[in-house]
């Protein structure tokens, strides 16, 4: 004779496992640490400031 299984608990266990697998996949695809995000933001700010500083036609001179 087979083991008695509570179907409600089995469904919940299966759903938790599926959710955890999906979360692991999302962490692998999209996960970055806070320091990675902050470093990328700082690099973007520096790059934009550098490019704005080397612009040939400055917007403040066009208003004259």
CHARMM internal coordinates of N, CA and C (Angstrom, degrees):
IC EDIT
DIST 1 N 1 CA 1.4451
DIST 1 CA 1 C 1.5305
ANGL 1 N 1 CA 1 C 109.15
DIST 1 C 2 N 1.3250
ANGL 1 CA 1 C 2 N 117.10
DIHE 1 N 1 CA 1 C 2 N 142.53
DIST 2 N 2 CA 1.4552
ANGL 1 C 2 N 2 CA 122.51
DIHE 1 CA 1 C 2 N 2 CA -176.77
DIST 2 CA 2 C 1.5177
ANGL 2 N 2 CA 2 C 112.94
DIHE 1 C 2 N 2 CA 2 C -78.25
DIST 2 C 3 N 1.2955
ANGL 2 CA 2 C 3 N 114.52
DIHE 2 N 2 CA 2 C 3 N 168.99
DIST 3 N 3 CA 1.4610
ANGL 2 C 3 N 3 CA 120.51
DIHE 2 CA 2 C 3 N 3 CA 177.53
DIST 3 CA 3 C 1.5181
ANGL 3 N 3 CA 3 C 109.55
DIHE 2 C 3 N 3 CA 3 C -72.44
DIST 3 C 4 N 1.3230
ANGL 3 CA 3 C 4 N 114.53
DIHE 3 N 3 CA 3 C 4 N 146.05
DIST 4 N 4 CA 1.4626
ANGL 3 C 4 N 4 CA 120.17
DIHE 3 CA 3 C 4 N 4 CA 176.56
DIST 4 CA 4 C 1.5322
ANGL 4 N 4 CA 4 C 107.46
DIHE 3 C 4 N 4 CA 4 C -83.67
DIST 4 C 5 N 1.3390
ANGL 4 CA 4 C 5 N 115.58
DIHE 4 N 4 CA 4 C 5 N 129.07
DIST 5 N 5 CA 1.4615
ANGL 4 C 5 N 5 CA 121.05
DIHE 4 CA 4 C 5 N 5 CA -176.65
DIST 5 CA 5 C 1.5137
ANGL 5 N 5 CA 5 C 108.89
DIHE 4 C 5 N 5 CA 5 C -123.27
DIST 5 C 6 N 1.3118
ANGL 5 CA 5 C 6 N 116.23
DIHE 5 N 5 CA 5 C 6 N 129.38
DIST 6 N 6 CA 1.4537
ANGL 5 C 6 N 6 CA 121.29
DIHE 5 CA 5 C 6 N 6 CA 174.24
DIST 6 CA 6 C 1.5275
ANGL 6 N 6 CA 6 C 106.70
DIHE 5 C 6 N 6 CA 6 C -78.60
DIST 6 C 7 N 1.3297
ANGL 6 CA 6 C 7 N 117.80
DIHE 6 N 6 CA 6 C 7 N 111.34
DIST 7 N 7 CA 1.4587
ANGL 6 C 7 N 7 CA 122.08
DIHE 6 CA 6 C 7 N 7 CA -173.76
DIST 7 CA 7 C 1.5263
ANGL 7 N 7 CA 7 C 112.48
DIHE 6 C 7 N 7 CA 7 C -64.56
DIST 7 C 8 N 1.3158
ANGL 7 CA 7 C 8 N 116.50
DIHE 7 N 7 CA 7 C 8 N -34.89
DIST 8 N 8 CA 1.4596
ANGL 7 C 8 N 8 CA 119.77
DIHE 7 CA 7 C 8 N 8 CA 179.75
DIST 8 CA 8 C 1.5304
ANGL 8 N 8 CA 8 C 109.86
DIHE 7 C 8 N 8 CA 8 C -63.00
DIST 8 C 9 N 1.3293
ANGL 8 CA 8 C 9 N 116.58
DIHE 8 N 8 CA 8 C 9 N -45.82
DIST 9 N 9 CA 1.4632
ANGL 8 C 9 N 9 CA 120.02
DIHE 8 CA 8 C 9 N 9 CA 179.13
DIST 9 CA 9 C 1.5265
ANGL 9 N 9 CA 9 C 111.48
DIHE 8 C 9 N 9 CA 9 C -67.97
DIST 9 C 10 N 1.3071
ANGL 9 CA 9 C 10 N 116.96
DIHE 9 N 9 CA 9 C 10 N -36.33
DIST 10 N 10 CA 1.4625
ANGL 9 C 10 N 10 CA 120.55
DIHE 9 CA 9 C 10 N 10 CA 178.71
DIST 10 CA 10 C 1.5248
ANGL 10 N 10 CA 10 C 110.57
DIHE 9 C 10 N 10 CA 10 C -64.67
DIST 10 C 11 N 1.3318
ANGL 10 CA 10 C 11 N 117.29
DIHE 10 N 10 CA 10 C 11 N -41.39
DIST 11 N 11 CA 1.4689
ANGL 10 C 11 N 11 CA 120.65
DIHE 10 CA 10 C 11 N 11 CA 177.83
DIST 11 CA 11 C 1.5166
ANGL 11 N 11 CA 11 C 111.04
DIHE 10 C 11 N 11 CA 11 C -63.87
DIST 11 C 12 N 1.3265
ANGL 11 CA 11 C 12 N 116.38
DIHE 11 N 11 CA 11 C 12 N -43.58
DIST 12 N 12 CA 1.4607
ANGL 11 C 12 N 12 CA 119.96
DIHE 11 CA 11 C 12 N 12 CA 179.61
DIST 12 CA 12 C 1.5282
ANGL 12 N 12 CA 12 C 110.68
DIHE 11 C 12 N 12 CA 12 C -63.67
DIST 12 C 13 N 1.3178
ANGL 12 CA 12 C 13 N 116.61
DIHE 12 N 12 CA 12 C 13 N -41.53
DIST 13 N 13 CA 1.4579
ANGL 12 C 13 N 13 CA 120.69
DIHE 12 CA 12 C 13 N 13 CA 179.67
DIST 13 CA 13 C 1.5307
ANGL 13 N 13 CA 13 C 110.58
DIHE 12 C 13 N 13 CA 13 C -63.26
DIST 13 C 14 N 1.3227
ANGL 13 CA 13 C 14 N 115.80
DIHE 13 N 13 CA 13 C 14 N -41.65
DIST 14 N 14 CA 1.4591
ANGL 13 C 14 N 14 CA 120.38
DIHE 13 CA 13 C 14 N 14 CA 179.56
DIST 14 CA 14 C 1.5325
ANGL 14 N 14 CA 14 C 110.54
DIHE 13 C 14 N 14 CA 14 C -66.02
DIST 14 C 15 N 1.3343
ANGL 14 CA 14 C 15 N 116.95
DIHE 14 N 14 CA 14 C 15 N -40.91
DIST 15 N 15 CA 1.4681
ANGL 14 C 15 N 15 CA 120.78
DIHE 14 CA 14 C 15 N 15 CA 179.32
DIST 15 CA 15 C 1.5222
ANGL 15 N 15 CA 15 C 110.78
DIHE 14 C 15 N 15 CA 15 C -65.10
DIST 15 C 16 N 1.3435
ANGL 15 CA 15 C 16 N 118.09
DIHE 15 N 15 CA 15 C 16 N -41.08
DIST 16 N 16 CA 1.4619
ANGL 15 C 16 N 16 CA 121.06
DIHE 15 CA 15 C 16 N 16 CA 177.99
DIST 16 CA 16 C 1.5189
ANGL 16 N 16 CA 16 C 111.05
DIHE 15 C 16 N 16 CA 16 C -63.06
DIST 16 C 17 N 1.3187
ANGL 16 CA 16 C 17 N 116.17
DIHE 16 N 16 CA 16 C 17 N -40.75
DIST 17 N 17 CA 1.4529
ANGL 16 C 17 N 17 CA 120.04
DIHE 16 CA 16 C 17 N 17 CA 179.70
DIST 17 CA 17 C 1.5342
ANGL 17 N 17 CA 17 C 110.70
DIHE 16 C 17 N 17 CA 17 C -65.45
DIST 17 C 18 N 1.3203
ANGL 17 CA 17 C 18 N 117.05
DIHE 17 N 17 CA 17 C 18 N -42.32
DIST 18 N 18 CA 1.4644
ANGL 17 C 18 N 18 CA 120.60
DIHE 17 CA 17 C 18 N 18 CA 178.88
DIST 18 CA 18 C 1.5286
ANGL 18 N 18 CA 18 C 110.42
DIHE 17 C 18 N 18 CA 18 C -64.15
DIST 18 C 19 N 1.3259
ANGL 18 CA 18 C 19 N 116.90
DIHE 18 N 18 CA 18 C 19 N -40.52
DIST 19 N 19 CA 1.4618
ANGL 18 C 19 N 19 CA 121.10
DIHE 18 CA 18 C 19 N 19 CA 179.07
DIST 19 CA 19 C 1.5239
ANGL 19 N 19 CA 19 C 110.36
DIHE 18 C 19 N 19 CA 19 C -64.08
DIST 19 C 20 N 1.3181
ANGL 19 CA 19 C 20 N 117.08
DIHE 19 N 19 CA 19 C 20 N -42.47
DIST 20 N 20 CA 1.4547
ANGL 19 C 20 N 20 CA 120.72
DIHE 19 CA 19 C 20 N 20 CA 179.87
DIST 20 CA 20 C 1.5280
ANGL 20 N 20 CA 20 C 110.97
DIHE 19 C 20 N 20 CA 20 C -66.21
DIST 20 C 21 N 1.3153
ANGL 20 CA 20 C 21 N 118.15
DIHE 20 N 20 CA 20 C 21 N -38.36
DIST 21 N 21 CA 1.4576
ANGL 20 C 21 N 21 CA 120.99
DIHE 20 CA 20 C 21 N 21 CA 177.42
DIST 21 CA 21 C 1.5239
ANGL 21 N 21 CA 21 C 111.10
DIHE 20 C 21 N 21 CA 21 C -64.38
DIST 21 C 22 N 1.3246
ANGL 21 CA 21 C 22 N 116.41
DIHE 21 N 21 CA 21 C 22 N -41.80
DIST 22 N 22 CA 1.4628
ANGL 21 C 22 N 22 CA 121.00
DIHE 21 CA 21 C 22 N 22 CA 178.29
DIST 22 CA 22 C 1.5316
ANGL 22 N 22 CA 22 C 110.27
DIHE 21 C 22 N 22 CA 22 C -64.90
DIST 22 C 23 N 1.3395
ANGL 22 CA 22 C 23 N 117.09
DIHE 22 N 22 CA 22 C 23 N -41.14
DIST 23 N 23 CA 1.4597
ANGL 22 C 23 N 23 CA 120.98
DIHE 22 CA 22 C 23 N 23 CA 178.72
DIST 23 CA 23 C 1.5200
ANGL 23 N 23 CA 23 C 110.92
DIHE 22 C 23 N 23 CA 23 C -63.81
DIST 23 C 24 N 1.3148
ANGL 23 CA 23 C 24 N 117.04
DIHE 23 N 23 CA 23 C 24 N -40.52
DIST 24 N 24 CA 1.4640
ANGL 23 C 24 N 24 CA 120.65
DIHE 23 CA 23 C 24 N 24 CA 178.22
DIST 24 CA 24 C 1.5296
ANGL 24 N 24 CA 24 C 110.78
DIHE 23 C 24 N 24 CA 24 C -62.79
DIST 24 C 25 N 1.3050
ANGL 24 CA 24 C 25 N 116.36
DIHE 24 N 24 CA 24 C 25 N -41.58
DIST 25 N 25 CA 1.4607
ANGL 24 C 25 N 25 CA 120.70
DIHE 24 CA 24 C 25 N 25 CA 178.19
DIST 25 CA 25 C 1.5269
ANGL 25 N 25 CA 25 C 110.57
DIHE 24 C 25 N 25 CA 25 C -63.43
DIST 25 C 26 N 1.3306
ANGL 25 CA 25 C 26 N 117.11
DIHE 25 N 25 CA 25 C 26 N -43.79
DIST 26 N 26 CA 1.4662
ANGL 25 C 26 N 26 CA 121.05
DIHE 25 CA 25 C 26 N 26 CA 179.18
DIST 26 CA 26 C 1.5280
ANGL 26 N 26 CA 26 C 111.12
DIHE 25 C 26 N 26 CA 26 C -64.35
DIST 26 C 27 N 1.3270
ANGL 26 CA 26 C 27 N 117.27
DIHE 26 N 26 CA 26 C 27 N -39.52
DIST 27 N 27 CA 1.4659
ANGL 26 C 27 N 27 CA 119.60
DIHE 26 CA 26 C 27 N 27 CA 178.12
DIST 27 CA 27 C 1.5192
ANGL 27 N 27 CA 27 C 110.19
DIHE 26 C 27 N 27 CA 27 C -63.58
DIST 27 C 28 N 1.3067
ANGL 27 CA 27 C 28 N 116.51
DIHE 27 N 27 CA 27 C 28 N -39.09
DIST 28 N 28 CA 1.4597
ANGL 27 C 28 N 28 CA 120.07
DIHE 27 CA 27 C 28 N 28 CA -179.99
DIST 28 CA 28 C 1.5213
ANGL 28 N 28 CA 28 C 110.85
DIHE 27 C 28 N 28 CA 28 C -67.38
DIST 28 C 29 N 1.3321
ANGL 28 CA 28 C 29 N 117.15
DIHE 28 N 28 CA 28 C 29 N -40.36
DIST 29 N 29 CA 1.4579
ANGL 28 C 29 N 29 CA 120.75
DIHE 28 CA 28 C 29 N 29 CA -176.57
DIST 29 CA 29 C 1.5246
ANGL 29 N 29 CA 29 C 112.84
DIHE 28 C 29 N 29 CA 29 C -78.54
DIST 29 C 30 N 1.3241
ANGL 29 CA 29 C 30 N 117.29
DIHE 29 N 29 CA 29 C 30 N -42.15
DIST 30 N 30 CA 1.4652
ANGL 29 C 30 N 30 CA 121.00
DIHE 29 CA 29 C 30 N 30 CA -169.68
DIST 30 CA 30 C 1.5221
ANGL 30 N 30 CA 30 C 113.77
DIHE 29 C 30 N 30 CA 30 C -114.75
DIST 30 C 31 N 1.2897
ANGL 30 CA 30 C 31 N 117.69
DIHE 30 N 30 CA 30 C 31 N -7.64
DIST 31 N 31 CA 1.4605
ANGL 30 C 31 N 31 CA 119.94
DIHE 30 CA 30 C 31 N 31 CA -171.86
DIST 31 CA 31 C 1.5027
ANGL 31 N 31 CA 31 C 113.42
DIHE 30 C 31 N 31 CA 31 C -73.67
DIST 31 C 32 N 1.3118
ANGL 31 CA 31 C 32 N 115.48
DIHE 31 N 31 CA 31 C 32 N 127.30
DIST 32 N 32 CA 1.4577
ANGL 31 C 32 N 32 CA 122.18
DIHE 31 CA 31 C 32 N 32 CA 172.31
DIST 32 CA 32 C 1.5147
ANGL 32 N 32 CA 32 C 106.15
DIHE 31 C 32 N 32 CA 32 C -138.70
DIST 32 C 33 N 1.3001
ANGL 32 CA 32 C 33 N 115.79
DIHE 32 N 32 CA 32 C 33 N 148.64
DIST 33 N 33 CA 1.4509
ANGL 32 C 33 N 33 CA 119.16
DIHE 32 CA 32 C 33 N 33 CA 179.73
DIST 33 CA 33 C 1.5261
ANGL 33 N 33 CA 33 C 109.64
DIHE 32 C 33 N 33 CA 33 C -75.78
DIST 33 C 34 N 1.3100
ANGL 33 CA 33 C 34 N 114.60
DIHE 33 N 33 CA 33 C 34 N 163.46
DIST 34 N 34 CA 1.4605
ANGL 33 C 34 N 34 CA 119.95
DIHE 33 CA 33 C 34 N 34 CA 179.62
DIST 34 CA 34 C 1.5301
ANGL 34 N 34 CA 34 C 110.29
DIHE 33 C 34 N 34 CA 34 C -62.02
DIST 34 C 35 N 1.3222
ANGL 34 CA 34 C 35 N 116.58
DIHE 34 N 34 CA 34 C 35 N -38.92
DIST 35 N 35 CA 1.4685
ANGL 34 C 35 N 35 CA 119.30
DIHE 34 CA 34 C 35 N 35 CA -179.88
DIST 35 CA 35 C 1.5316
ANGL 35 N 35 CA 35 C 111.02
DIHE 34 C 35 N 35 CA 35 C -66.01
DIST 35 C 36 N 1.3325
ANGL 35 CA 35 C 36 N 118.05
DIHE 35 N 35 CA 35 C 36 N -34.71
DIST 36 N 36 CA 1.4621
ANGL 35 C 36 N 36 CA 120.60
DIHE 35 CA 35 C 36 N 36 CA 175.98
DIST 36 CA 36 C 1.5202
ANGL 36 N 36 CA 36 C 110.98
DIHE 35 C 36 N 36 CA 36 C -63.26
DIST 36 C 37 N 1.3416
ANGL 36 CA 36 C 37 N 116.46
DIHE 36 N 36 CA 36 C 37 N -44.63
DIST 37 N 37 CA 1.4656
ANGL 36 C 37 N 37 CA 119.98
DIHE 36 CA 36 C 37 N 37 CA 179.71
DIST 37 CA 37 C 1.5224
ANGL 37 N 37 CA 37 C 111.07
DIHE 36 C 37 N 37 CA 37 C -64.98
DIST 37 C 38 N 1.3358
ANGL 37 CA 37 C 38 N 117.59
DIHE 37 N 37 CA 37 C 38 N -42.20
DIST 38 N 38 CA 1.4575
ANGL 37 C 38 N 38 CA 120.68
DIHE 37 CA 37 C 38 N 38 CA -179.83
DIST 38 CA 38 C 1.5251
ANGL 38 N 38 CA 38 C 111.22
DIHE 37 C 38 N 38 CA 38 C -66.34
DIST 38 C 39 N 1.3281
ANGL 38 CA 38 C 39 N 117.33
DIHE 38 N 38 CA 38 C 39 N -38.74
DIST 39 N 39 CA 1.4583
ANGL 38 C 39 N 39 CA 120.39
DIHE 38 CA 38 C 39 N 39 CA 178.53
DIST 39 CA 39 C 1.5225
ANGL 39 N 39 CA 39 C 110.63
DIHE 38 C 39 N 39 CA 39 C -65.21
DIST 39 C 40 N 1.3172
ANGL 39 CA 39 C 40 N 117.47
DIHE 39 N 39 CA 39 C 40 N -41.77
DIST 40 N 40 CA 1.4587
ANGL 39 C 40 N 40 CA 120.44
DIHE 39 CA 39 C 40 N 40 CA 178.25
DIST 40 CA 40 C 1.5279
ANGL 40 N 40 CA 40 C 111.13
DIHE 39 C 40 N 40 CA 40 C -63.62
DIST 40 C 41 N 1.3387
ANGL 40 CA 40 C 41 N 116.81
DIHE 40 N 40 CA 40 C 41 N -39.96
DIST 41 N 41 CA 1.4615
ANGL 40 C 41 N 41 CA 121.06
DIHE 40 CA 40 C 41 N 41 CA 178.24
DIST 41 CA 41 C 1.5274
ANGL 41 N 41 CA 41 C 110.27
DIHE 40 C 41 N 41 CA 41 C -63.59
DIST 41 C 42 N 1.3280
ANGL 41 CA 41 C 42 N 117.77
DIHE 41 N 41 CA 41 C 42 N -43.24
DIST 42 N 42 CA 1.4681
ANGL 41 C 42 N 42 CA 121.39
DIHE 41 CA 41 C 42 N 42 CA 179.66
DIST 42 CA 42 C 1.5260
ANGL 42 N 42 CA 42 C 110.69
DIHE 41 C 42 N 42 CA 42 C -63.98
DIST 42 C 43 N 1.3245
ANGL 42 CA 42 C 43 N 117.07
DIHE 42 N 42 CA 42 C 43 N -41.53
DIST 43 N 43 CA 1.4608
ANGL 42 C 43 N 43 CA 120.22
DIHE 42 CA 42 C 43 N 43 CA 177.73
DIST 43 CA 43 C 1.5234
ANGL 43 N 43 CA 43 C 111.09
DIHE 42 C 43 N 43 CA 43 C -63.52
DIST 43 C 44 N 1.3243
ANGL 43 CA 43 C 44 N 116.94
DIHE 43 N 43 CA 43 C 44 N -39.14
DIST 44 N 44 CA 1.4587
ANGL 43 C 44 N 44 CA 120.75
DIHE 43 CA 43 C 44 N 44 CA 179.04
DIST 44 CA 44 C 1.5282
ANGL 44 N 44 CA 44 C 110.67
DIHE 43 C 44 N 44 CA 44 C -64.89
DIST 44 C 45 N 1.3342
ANGL 44 CA 44 C 45 N 117.38
DIHE 44 N 44 CA 44 C 45 N -42.41
DIST 45 N 45 CA 1.4673
ANGL 44 C 45 N 45 CA 121.11
DIHE 44 CA 44 C 45 N 45 CA 178.94
DIST 45 CA 45 C 1.5227
ANGL 45 N 45 CA 45 C 110.38
DIHE 44 C 45 N 45 CA 45 C -63.38
DIST 45 C 46 N 1.3323
ANGL 45 CA 45 C 46 N 116.70
DIHE 45 N 45 CA 45 C 46 N -44.56
DIST 46 N 46 CA 1.4712
ANGL 45 C 46 N 46 CA 119.88
DIHE 45 CA 45 C 46 N 46 CA 179.67
DIST 46 CA 46 C 1.5214
ANGL 46 N 46 CA 46 C 111.24
DIHE 45 C 46 N 46 CA 46 C -64.26
DIST 46 C 47 N 1.3083
ANGL 46 CA 46 C 47 N 117.53
DIHE 46 N 46 CA 46 C 47 N -41.80
DIST 47 N 47 CA 1.4585
ANGL 46 C 47 N 47 CA 121.40
DIHE 46 CA 46 C 47 N 47 CA 179.62
DIST 47 CA 47 C 1.5301
ANGL 47 N 47 CA 47 C 110.33
DIHE 46 C 47 N 47 CA 47 C -63.29
DIST 47 C 48 N 1.3342
ANGL 47 CA 47 C 48 N 117.20
DIHE 47 N 47 CA 47 C 48 N -45.27
DIST 48 N 48 CA 1.4559
ANGL 47 C 48 N 48 CA 120.24
DIHE 47 CA 47 C 48 N 48 CA -179.91
DIST 48 CA 48 C 1.5279
ANGL 48 N 48 CA 48 C 111.34
DIHE 47 C 48 N 48 CA 48 C -64.35
DIST 48 C 49 N 1.3390
ANGL 48 CA 48 C 49 N 117.27
DIHE 48 N 48 CA 48 C 49 N -40.07
DIST 49 N 49 CA 1.4639
ANGL 48 C 49 N 49 CA 120.27
DIHE 48 CA 48 C 49 N 49 CA 178.48
DIST 49 CA 49 C 1.5209
ANGL 49 N 49 CA 49 C 110.57
DIHE 48 C 49 N 49 CA 49 C -65.28
DIST 49 C 50 N 1.3119
ANGL 49 CA 49 C 50 N 117.11
DIHE 49 N 49 CA 49 C 50 N -40.36
DIST 50 N 50 CA 1.4630
ANGL 49 C 50 N 50 CA 120.93
DIHE 49 CA 49 C 50 N 50 CA 178.56
DIST 50 CA 50 C 1.5269
ANGL 50 N 50 CA 50 C 110.62
DIHE 49 C 50 N 50 CA 50 C -62.57
DIST 50 C 51 N 1.3211
ANGL 50 CA 50 C 51 N 116.62
DIHE 50 N 50 CA 50 C 51 N -46.62
DIST 51 N 51 CA 1.4587
ANGL 50 C 51 N 51 CA 120.13
DIHE 50 CA 50 C 51 N 51 CA -179.09
DIST 51 CA 51 C 1.5234
ANGL 51 N 51 CA 51 C 111.84
DIHE 50 C 51 N 51 CA 51 C -66.28
DIST 51 C 52 N 1.3261
ANGL 51 CA 51 C 52 N 117.60
DIHE 51 N 51 CA 51 C 52 N -40.05
DIST 52 N 52 CA 1.4603
ANGL 51 C 52 N 52 CA 120.10
DIHE 51 CA 51 C 52 N 52 CA 178.09
DIST 52 CA 52 C 1.5247
ANGL 52 N 52 CA 52 C 111.35
DIHE 51 C 52 N 52 CA 52 C -65.91
DIST 52 C 53 N 1.3168
ANGL 52 CA 52 C 53 N 117.37
DIHE 52 N 52 CA 52 C 53 N -34.08
DIST 53 N 53 CA 1.4573
ANGL 52 C 53 N 53 CA 121.65
DIHE 52 CA 52 C 53 N 53 CA 179.15
DIST 53 CA 53 C 1.5207
ANGL 53 N 53 CA 53 C 112.80
DIHE 52 C 53 N 53 CA 53 C -70.49
DIST 53 C 54 N 1.3068
ANGL 53 CA 53 C 54 N 117.72
DIHE 53 N 53 CA 53 C 54 N -22.96
DIST 54 N 54 CA 1.4574
ANGL 53 C 54 N 54 CA 121.75
DIHE 53 CA 53 C 54 N 54 CA -178.08
DIST 54 CA 54 C 1.5305
ANGL 54 N 54 CA 54 C 112.59
DIHE 53 C 54 N 54 CA 54 C -106.47
DIST 54 C 55 N 1.2951
ANGL 54 CA 54 C 55 N 115.86
DIHE 54 N 54 CA 54 C 55 N 15.53
DIST 55 N 55 CA 1.4694
ANGL 54 C 55 N 55 CA 120.64
DIHE 54 CA 54 C 55 N 55 CA 179.49
DIST 55 CA 55 C 1.5257
ANGL 55 N 55 CA 55 C 109.22
DIHE 54 C 55 N 55 CA 55 C -70.92
DIST 55 C 56 N 1.3188
ANGL 55 CA 55 C 56 N 117.39
DIHE 55 N 55 CA 55 C 56 N 136.82
DIST 56 N 56 CA 1.4626
ANGL 55 C 56 N 56 CA 121.11
DIHE 55 CA 55 C 56 N 56 CA -178.68
DIST 56 CA 56 C 1.5221
ANGL 56 N 56 CA 56 C 111.84
DIHE 55 C 56 N 56 CA 56 C -79.45
DIST 56 C 57 N 1.3009
ANGL 56 CA 56 C 57 N 118.41
DIHE 56 N 56 CA 56 C 57 N -46.39
DIST 57 N 57 CA 1.4584
ANGL 56 C 57 N 57 CA 120.32
DIHE 56 CA 56 C 57 N 57 CA 178.54
DIST 57 CA 57 C 1.5242
ANGL 57 N 57 CA 57 C 108.16
DIHE 56 C 57 N 57 CA 57 C -101.52
DIST 57 C 58 N 1.3057
ANGL 57 CA 57 C 58 N 115.53
DIHE 57 N 57 CA 57 C 58 N 105.43
DIST 58 N 58 CA 1.4614
ANGL 57 C 58 N 58 CA 120.39
DIHE 57 CA 57 C 58 N 58 CA -176.69
DIST 58 CA 58 C 1.5253
ANGL 58 N 58 CA 58 C 109.64
DIHE 57 C 58 N 58 CA 58 C -84.73
DIST 58 C 59 N 1.3110
ANGL 58 CA 58 C 59 N 115.94
DIHE 58 N 58 CA 58 C 59 N 136.30
DIST 59 N 59 CA 1.4684
ANGL 58 C 59 N 59 CA 119.49
DIHE 58 CA 58 C 59 N 59 CA -177.23
DIST 59 CA 59 C 1.5361
ANGL 59 N 59 CA 59 C 112.50
DIHE 58 C 59 N 59 CA 59 C -63.02
DIST 59 C 60 N 1.3400
ANGL 59 CA 59 C 60 N 119.36
DIHE 59 N 59 CA 59 C 60 N -28.99
DIST 60 N 60 CA 1.4701
ANGL 59 C 60 N 60 CA 120.93
DIHE 59 CA 59 C 60 N 60 CA -179.20
DIST 60 CA 60 C 1.5242
ANGL 60 N 60 CA 60 C 111.90
DIHE 59 C 60 N 60 CA 60 C -71.68
DIST 60 C 61 N 1.3229
ANGL 60 CA 60 C 61 N 119.13
DIHE 60 N 60 CA 60 C 61 N -23.25
DIST 61 N 61 CA 1.4645
ANGL 60 C 61 N 61 CA 121.99
DIHE 60 CA 60 C 61 N 61 CA 178.67
DIST 61 CA 61 C 1.5279
ANGL 61 N 61 CA 61 C 112.10
DIHE 60 C 61 N 61 CA 61 C -83.36
DIST 61 C 62 N 1.3033
ANGL 61 CA 61 C 62 N 118.25
DIHE 61 N 61 CA 61 C 62 N -22.07
DIST 62 N 62 CA 1.4699
ANGL 61 C 62 N 62 CA 121.60
DIHE 61 CA 61 C 62 N 62 CA -179.28
DIST 62 CA 62 C 1.5259
ANGL 62 N 62 CA 62 C 111.98
DIHE 61 C 62 N 62 CA 62 C -71.50
DIST 62 C 63 N 1.3294
ANGL 62 CA 62 C 63 N 118.30
DIHE 62 N 62 CA 62 C 63 N -21.91
DIST 63 N 63 CA 1.4617
ANGL 62 C 63 N 63 CA 120.38
DIHE 62 CA 62 C 63 N 63 CA -177.13
DIST 63 CA 63 C 1.5240
ANGL 63 N 63 CA 63 C 112.03
DIHE 62 C 63 N 63 CA 63 C -77.12
DIST 63 C 64 N 1.3308
ANGL 63 CA 63 C 64 N 119.28
DIHE 63 N 63 CA 63 C 64 N -12.08
DIST 64 N 64 CA 1.4785
ANGL 63 C 64 N 64 CA 121.38
DIHE 63 CA 63 C 64 N 64 CA -178.21
DIST 64 CA 64 C 1.4822
ANGL 64 N 64 CA 64 C 112.83
DIHE 63 C 64 N 64 CA 64 C -81.20
END
COOR INIT
IC SEED 1 N 1 CA 1 C
IC BUILD
